[in-house]
Amino acid sequence: MLTVQAVETDEALFLAAVGGDLSAFERLYARYERRLFGFLLRLLGDRAEAEEVFHDVFVSVLQAKHVRFEEARFSAWLFRIARNAASNRHRARSRSEGALAKEAAVDAQSATPLDRLLEEERAYRLSAAVRKLPQALADVFHLRSSGLSYEEIAAVLEVPLGTVKSRMNSLTNQLRGEV
């Protein structure tokens, strides 16, 4: 007979982690490592800063002992912490540095030089277009490209779901003309 394994929710892993369960923390970290780091890298545009903020965010997670997830999910809470930490870091650093990192390059082994050149050009145009967006639309872009659902984006930005959908529509229309 087949048995169904209990799925560990992020919230359950969080509670176990702040309770001292290192393996729960490791599983939670592994679930979000790639998406959250990519999100921070796109926001900050600097790998070293993104790594520092990423680790600071997870330290904050371990220190947050009295968090309740009644209205928002863990993922929304985590990305909100990351967004705030990145905003604080961004304000602290010099305005002369670039605000966005280049989009990931095409895998060098599978692409021709022309494909890589075209992809780099597209990534450059996209990055330039995103830099021109109002902050509210840029936030939606970064969160959505990090894999968050509209509902999670609404929770991170603390706006209604309809606002996220409206911003996504505006974002799409503005980027369509630029890229």
Secondary structure, DSSP 8 states (H G I E B T S, - for coil): ---------HHHHHHHHHTT-HHHHHHHHHHHHHHHHHHHHHHH--HHHHHHHHHHHHHHHHH--S---SSS-HHHHHHHHHHHHHHHHHHHS-TTS-SS-------TTTS-HHHHHHHHHHHHHHHHHHHHS-HHHHHHHHHHHTT--HHHHHHHHT--HHHHHHHHHHHHHHHHHH-
